[in-house]
Amino acid sequence: MNDESTKYRIAQLLAKEQINNLCDIEQAELLNWKQEALENENLYQIIHHGQRKLKRDNYVKSLNIDAAWKNVESKTNPNARKHIRLNPWIGRIAAIFLFGAILTTVFVITKNSVDTPIAQSSINIEPGSSKAVLQLHNGQMVQLEDTLNERIVEKDGTTISNQSGTLTYLASTPTQEALHNTVSVPVGGEYQLTLADGTKVWLNSDSKITFPVQFNQDKRNVWIEGEAYFEVTHDATKPFIVHTSIHDVRVLGTSFNICAYPDENNSVTTLVEGSVAVKYGDETKEVSDILEPNQQLVLNIKTMHTQKKAVNTYQYTAWKDGRLVFKNQDVNTIMRNVARWYDIDVFYQNEEVQQLTFSIDMERYDSFEKVKQIMELTEDIEFITDGRTVLVKKIY
């Protein structure tokens, strides 16, 4: 954002946003600017959070708004003065002061912080990579890595191809024998699978899936723990059912994400395309919720209470496309996900720091230093690393 006229315009929009005075067109303009570049989103977060915001708010509070109002009033037509409403004028005055403060922030940050190269720590924490363990029907374990290209033949003749971080099942002669395999992805890993019916599965860190080598029954049942994204091959005669520890997701052919880690409070199903039925509850009271595209069902593991809502699915599925995305999420939620991917242990100075909110949209394969840089730009938070241990502190 080198164009000075652009900086003036963005500062104007940000000032109006803070007094809730943006029209729909201006809101769209600000949103487009945020989405143009990661540095724009970072700058937006700096202005809306952190010490700079606190100092700017204190500055505006210290201004004598009453005196400013009297100055405006004295220049107004005396005959029309009684028709002027005080609140809109105070809003405009506040916007003027905010504009000056925000403009200063925009110029300072774009000149310095946003373009500052990432500082290298003594121990660079690298991102995760393609790695997993395949357990065959007889219990044999096979280490999978994206650098290994190999072929395995199961007992029923199914060929398993491992190539470039993707495991592919190719059934030869149909058989009624029910053989199951399990793929487990460790912390700091990810892996892709193509099942025998053509269904594609992306497994996130600290996740596993158990599935039949051939889908030779009337239903295509798979079992997962952790997080997985599915692109299910359509087959009206054989519904595809994903089982987790607390609910089942039944589909015919669709794309969706399930996040069901055992250490999380909620199990989250996000539908991208098609239709799914999420079933939960016990035998005495089974409940089914139907999701439409761009809807999400959040199921609390302890209370079994649910929340169904419309969402932008990008935030919840971008991980499979190599992005690390969080939108206005608290530090605790962000760092739980980050810890799985970067294989780090995270500790907090206190509960207060865990409640701070941030937005991140970055390459998933960047080092942890990039995460630190984005969050520390707000001047609200600090990371202290010792090997693979990270302490998160709030800056007062």
VMD Tcl script that draws the C-alpha trace (Angstrom):
set ca {
  {0.00 0.00 0.00}
  {2.41 2.62 -1.22}
  {-0.08 5.03 -2.80}
  {-0.60 7.90 -0.35}
  {-4.13 8.57 -1.64}
  {-4.98 4.95 -0.82}
  {-3.64 5.39 2.71}
  {-5.79 8.48 3.21}
  {-8.87 6.66 1.89}
  {-8.33 3.57 4.06}
  {-7.75 5.71 7.15}
  {-11.01 7.50 6.39}
  {-12.91 4.21 6.09}
  {-11.37 2.82 9.27}
  {-12.30 5.96 11.22}
  {-15.89 5.77 9.99}
  {-16.03 2.07 10.81}
  {-15.07 2.72 14.42}
  {-18.08 5.02 14.89}
  {-20.37 2.63 12.96}
  {-20.88 5.10 10.13}
  {-19.99 3.01 7.06}
  {-22.54 2.57 4.29}
  {-22.83 -0.77 2.45}
  {-20.64 0.42 -0.44}
  {-17.92 1.60 1.94}
  {-18.07 -1.67 3.88}
  {-17.53 -3.58 0.64}
  {-14.65 -1.26 -0.28}
  {-12.94 -1.87 3.08}
  {-13.50 -5.61 2.84}
  {-11.98 -5.72 -0.66}
  {-8.93 -3.84 0.58}
  {-8.45 -6.29 3.48}
  {-8.63 -9.26 1.12}
  {-6.20 -7.82 -1.44}
  {-3.10 -8.67 0.59}
  {-2.09 -10.29 3.87}
  {-0.30 -7.09 4.94}
  {-3.63 -5.25 4.67}
  {-5.30 -7.76 7.02}
  {-2.33 -7.47 9.40}
  {-2.62 -3.67 9.39}
  {-6.36 -3.92 10.05}
  {-5.68 -6.10 13.10}
  {-3.05 -3.69 14.40}
  {-5.49 -0.79 14.20}
  {-8.32 -2.72 15.87}
  {-6.26 -4.37 18.62}
  {-3.20 -3.82 20.73}
  {-1.41 -0.97 22.36}
  {-1.72 1.40 19.39}
  {-5.53 1.14 19.59}
  {-5.42 1.71 23.36}
  {-3.23 4.80 22.97}
  {-5.41 6.11 20.13}
  {-8.62 5.60 22.14}
  {-7.11 7.35 25.16}
  {-6.02 10.20 22.91}
  {-9.52 10.67 21.51}
  {-11.04 10.49 25.02}
  {-8.65 13.21 26.18}
  {-9.86 15.62 23.52}
  {-12.32 18.31 24.53}
  {-15.27 17.27 22.38}
  {-17.53 19.84 24.06}
  {-15.20 22.65 23.04}
  {-15.07 21.30 19.52}
  {-18.87 21.17 19.45}
  {-19.16 24.77 20.61}
  {-16.77 25.77 17.84}
  {-18.99 24.06 15.28}
  {-22.12 25.52 16.87}
  {-20.75 29.06 16.75}
  {-20.24 28.72 13.00}
  {-23.74 27.41 12.40}
  {-26.65 29.58 11.27}
  {-28.30 30.77 14.52}
  {-31.77 30.39 13.00}
  {-31.10 26.76 12.08}
  {-29.16 25.88 15.21}
  {-32.16 24.51 17.09}
  {-32.73 21.94 14.34}
  {-29.23 20.45 14.63}
  {-29.00 17.11 16.43}
  {-26.01 16.85 18.75}
  {-25.15 13.14 18.35}
  {-24.42 13.10 14.60}
  {-22.13 16.09 14.95}
  {-20.22 14.52 17.84}
  {-19.82 11.39 15.72}
  {-18.36 13.43 12.91}
  {-16.00 15.23 15.23}
  {-14.86 11.95 16.75}
  {-14.33 10.58 13.24}
  {-12.13 13.55 12.37}
  {-9.92 12.96 15.41}
  {-9.87 9.22 14.78}
  {-8.94 9.83 11.15}
  {-5.84 11.77 12.17}
  {-4.78 9.14 14.72}
  {-5.44 6.22 12.38}
  {-3.72 7.92 9.46}
  {-0.60 8.28 11.58}
  {-0.74 4.56 12.41}
  {-1.21 3.63 8.75}
  {1.81 5.64 7.62}
  {4.04 4.42 10.45}
  {3.13 0.75 10.13}
  {3.28 0.55 6.35}
  {6.68 2.21 6.44}
  {8.09 0.02 9.19}
  {6.36 -2.94 10.82}
  {4.50 -4.64 7.99}
  {7.49 -4.68 5.71}
  {9.97 -5.66 8.42}
  {11.62 -8.99 7.59}
  {10.81 -11.90 9.87}
  {13.33 -12.18 12.67}
  {14.98 -15.59 12.82}
  {15.00 -17.35 16.19}
  {17.87 -19.50 17.36}
  {15.72 -22.61 16.86}
  {13.45 -22.35 13.85}
  {10.17 -24.21 14.38}
  {9.29 -25.67 11.00}
  {5.75 -26.55 9.87}
  {4.35 -30.05 9.57}
  {4.76 -32.29 6.53}
  {3.25 -35.34 4.83}
  {3.74 -38.30 7.16}
  {1.55 -41.06 8.53}
  {1.46 -44.69 9.58}
  {-0.60 -47.30 7.72}
  {-1.86 -50.29 9.70}
  {-2.80 -53.24 7.46}
  {-5.52 -55.78 8.30}
  {-2.98 -58.13 9.93}
  {-1.56 -55.42 12.21}
  {1.56 -54.75 10.14}
  {2.69 -51.12 10.37}
  {4.00 -49.21 7.34}
  {5.64 -45.79 7.68}
  {4.37 -43.38 5.01}
  {6.26 -40.31 3.84}
  {5.84 -38.07 0.84}
  {9.32 -39.06 -0.37}
  {8.50 -42.79 -0.52}
  {6.89 -44.34 -3.59}
  {5.82 -47.89 -2.94}
  {3.07 -50.42 -3.68}
  {1.49 -52.82 -1.21}
  {-0.88 -55.69 -1.98}
  {-3.48 -56.53 0.68}
  {-4.75 -60.04 1.38}
  {-7.80 -59.61 -0.90}
  {-5.67 -58.47 -3.83}
  {-6.30 -54.75 -3.43}
  {-3.31 -52.68 -4.55}
  {-2.28 -49.83 -2.24}
  {-0.14 -47.20 -3.91}
  {1.78 -44.65 -1.84}
  {3.05 -41.81 -3.98}
  {3.84 -38.15 -3.27}
  {1.99 -37.99 0.03}
  {-1.16 -39.73 -1.22}
  {-2.31 -43.26 -0.47}
  {-4.52 -44.77 -3.20}
  {-6.58 -47.98 -3.00}
  {-7.28 -49.85 -6.25}
  {-9.54 -52.87 -5.84}
  {-9.03 -55.67 -8.37}
  {-11.44 -58.58 -7.92}
  {-14.51 -57.82 -5.75}
  {-14.61 -59.91 -2.58}
  {-16.97 -60.27 0.35}
  {-14.13 -60.43 2.85}
  {-14.19 -57.42 5.18}
  {-10.65 -56.14 5.62}
  {-9.97 -52.84 7.35}
  {-6.95 -50.53 7.30}
  {-6.13 -47.58 9.53}
  {-4.09 -44.50 8.63}
  {-2.81 -42.46 11.60}
  {-1.30 -39.00 11.18}
  {0.94 -37.77 14.04}
  {1.18 -34.27 15.45}
  {3.00 -32.18 12.84}
  {1.75 -34.29 9.94}
  {-0.90 -34.53 7.22}
  {-1.83 -37.09 4.57}
  {-4.19 -37.71 1.66}
  {-6.06 -40.87 0.71}
  {-8.13 -42.06 -2.21}
  {-10.38 -44.87 -1.04}
  {-11.46 -47.83 -3.17}
  {-14.68 -46.08 -4.28}
  {-12.77 -42.98 -5.42}
  {-13.63 -40.90 -2.35}
  {-10.83 -38.48 -1.46}
  {-9.84 -37.84 2.14}
  {-7.48 -35.23 3.61}
  {-6.29 -36.01 7.14}
  {-5.06 -33.20 9.37}
  {-2.50 -33.41 12.17}
  {-3.10 -35.80 15.08}
  {-5.92 -37.60 13.22}
  {-6.73 -41.11 12.08}
  {-9.21 -42.94 9.87}
  {-10.26 -46.59 9.76}
  {-11.92 -47.86 6.58}
  {-12.63 -51.03 4.59}
  {-10.13 -51.95 1.90}
  {-13.10 -52.60 -0.41}
  {-16.61 -51.20 0.01}
  {-18.39 -54.51 -0.44}
  {-21.31 -53.93 1.95}
  {-24.58 -52.00 1.51}
  {-23.07 -49.03 3.35}
  {-19.68 -47.34 3.08}
  {-18.65 -46.96 6.73}
  {-15.50 -45.18 7.87}
  {-14.39 -44.11 11.36}
  {-12.36 -40.99 12.17}
  {-10.76 -39.26 15.10}
  {-9.42 -35.72 14.72}
  {-10.01 -33.69 11.57}
  {-10.67 -34.82 8.01}
  {-12.02 -33.32 4.79}
  {-14.01 -35.57 2.47}
  {-14.92 -35.43 -1.21}
  {-17.30 -38.38 -1.41}
  {-17.91 -40.23 -4.67}
  {-21.65 -40.39 -5.38}
  {-23.31 -43.80 -5.10}
  {-27.06 -43.72 -4.43}
  {-27.08 -47.43 -3.61}
  {-24.39 -47.19 -0.94}
  {-24.62 -44.26 1.48}
  {-21.29 -43.05 2.88}
  {-21.28 -42.80 6.68}
  {-18.54 -41.17 8.75}
  {-18.54 -42.30 12.38}
  {-16.98 -40.29 15.22}
  {-17.07 -40.96 18.95}
  {-20.28 -38.96 19.42}
  {-22.05 -38.65 16.07}
  {-22.42 -40.02 12.55}
  {-22.51 -38.09 9.27}
  {-24.47 -39.75 6.47}
  {-24.01 -38.68 2.83}
  {-24.50 -39.90 -0.72}
  {-21.97 -37.69 -2.49}
  {-20.68 -34.38 -1.19}
  {-17.77 -32.32 0.17}
  {-17.51 -31.58 3.87}
  {-15.13 -31.18 6.81}
  {-15.33 -32.87 10.21}
  {-13.30 -31.69 13.19}
  {-13.75 -34.15 16.05}
  {-10.67 -34.13 18.26}
  {-11.21 -35.93 21.58}
  {-9.59 -33.08 23.51}
  {-11.89 -30.42 22.06}
  {-15.19 -29.31 23.62}
  {-17.06 -29.41 20.30}
  {-17.35 -31.61 17.25}
  {-17.79 -29.45 14.16}
  {-19.22 -30.51 10.79}
  {-18.94 -27.99 7.93}
  {-20.69 -28.64 4.61}
  {-19.21 -27.27 1.37}
  {-21.31 -29.03 -1.27}
  {-24.20 -31.49 -1.33}
  {-26.20 -32.52 1.72}
  {-25.43 -34.41 4.91}
  {-27.40 -35.69 7.87}
  {-25.64 -35.45 11.22}
  {-26.99 -38.00 13.70}
  {-26.24 -37.86 17.42}
  {-27.69 -38.94 20.75}
  {-28.27 -42.38 22.25}
  {-30.70 -45.13 21.31}
  {-33.46 -43.63 23.45}
  {-33.24 -40.21 21.82}
  {-31.50 -40.04 18.47}
  {-31.55 -36.68 16.71}
  {-30.74 -35.88 13.09}
  {-29.81 -32.46 11.65}
  {-29.73 -31.83 7.90}
  {-27.07 -29.44 6.65}
  {-27.15 -27.43 3.43}
  {-24.08 -26.01 1.65}
  {-22.26 -23.31 3.67}
  {-23.82 -24.48 6.92}
  {-22.07 -25.76 10.01}
  {-23.23 -27.84 12.96}
  {-21.39 -27.43 16.26}
  {-22.11 -30.25 18.72}
  {-20.97 -29.88 22.33}
  {-19.42 -33.18 23.37}
  {-20.45 -32.92 27.04}
  {-23.94 -31.40 26.87}
  {-24.89 -32.65 23.37}
  {-26.31 -29.19 22.66}
  {-26.03 -28.09 19.03}
  {-25.74 -24.86 17.08}
  {-26.44 -24.75 13.35}
  {-25.27 -21.64 11.51}
  {-24.27 -20.26 8.13}
  {-20.50 -19.88 7.70}
  {-17.83 -19.02 5.19}
  {-16.44 -22.52 4.68}
  {-13.04 -21.22 3.58}
  {-11.99 -20.65 7.18}
  {-12.72 -24.26 8.11}
  {-11.42 -26.06 5.01}
  {-8.45 -23.94 3.89}
  {-6.04 -26.23 5.76}
  {-6.38 -28.92 3.07}
  {-5.29 -26.38 0.45}
  {-2.20 -25.32 2.35}
  {-3.54 -22.30 4.23}
  {-3.64 -21.54 7.95}
  {-6.77 -19.45 8.49}
  {-8.41 -18.01 11.60}
  {-11.00 -15.23 11.62}
  {-11.51 -13.32 14.88}
  {-10.70 -16.37 17.00}
  {-9.28 -16.39 20.50}
  {-5.65 -17.20 21.24}
  {-6.52 -20.48 22.94}
  {-8.37 -21.80 19.87}
  {-5.66 -20.60 17.49}
  {-2.80 -22.06 19.48}
  {-4.46 -25.46 19.95}
  {-4.58 -25.80 16.17}
  {-1.12 -24.31 15.67}
  {0.36 -26.67 18.28}
  {-0.89 -29.73 16.39}
  {0.62 -28.54 13.11}
  {3.97 -27.26 14.39}
  {4.32 -29.95 17.07}
  {4.88 -27.49 19.91}
  {3.87 -27.30 23.57}
  {2.05 -24.08 24.46}
  {1.72 -22.46 27.88}
  {0.01 -19.21 28.86}
  {0.94 -16.44 31.25}
  {-2.69 -16.26 32.45}
  {-6.27 -16.79 31.28}
  {-6.59 -13.20 30.08}
  {-4.13 -13.66 27.23}
  {-6.09 -16.68 25.98}
  {-9.15 -14.53 25.34}
  {-7.48 -12.07 22.95}
  {-8.76 -12.44 19.38}
  {-6.81 -12.46 16.12}
  {-7.23 -13.10 12.41}
  {-4.61 -14.99 10.40}
  {-4.48 -16.04 6.76}
  {-1.07 -17.40 5.80}
  {0.73 -20.24 4.08}
  {0.44 -23.39 6.18}
  {3.99 -24.34 5.26}
  {5.61 -21.15 6.59}
  {7.58 -21.53 9.79}
  {6.14 -20.73 13.23}
  {8.02 -17.44 13.12}
  {5.42 -16.16 10.64}
  {2.61 -16.90 13.10}
  {4.52 -15.02 15.79}
  {5.14 -12.07 13.52}
  {1.49 -11.66 12.59}
  {0.20 -11.88 16.15}
  {2.95 -9.79 17.71}
  {2.28 -6.93 15.28}
  {-0.71 -5.98 17.45}
  {1.68 -5.22 20.33}
  {-0.81 -7.04 22.56}
  {0.98 -10.35 22.78}
  {4.48 -11.80 23.01}
  {5.86 -15.30 22.37}
  {8.84 -16.69 24.25}
  {10.21 -19.90 22.75}
  {12.55 -22.46 24.24}
  {13.08 -25.28 21.80}
  {9.57 -26.55 20.97}
  {8.03 -24.98 24.08}
  {6.18 -21.69 23.65}
  {5.06 -19.29 26.39}
  {2.36 -16.80 25.37}
  {2.37 -13.51 27.32}
  {0.15 -10.46 27.27}
  {1.85 -7.09 26.93}
  {0.51 -4.53 29.39}
}
mol new
graphics top color blue
foreach p $ca { graphics top sphere $p radius 0.5 }
foreach p [lrange $ca 0 end-1] q [lrange $ca 1 end] { graphics top cylinder $p $q radius 0.2 }
display resetview
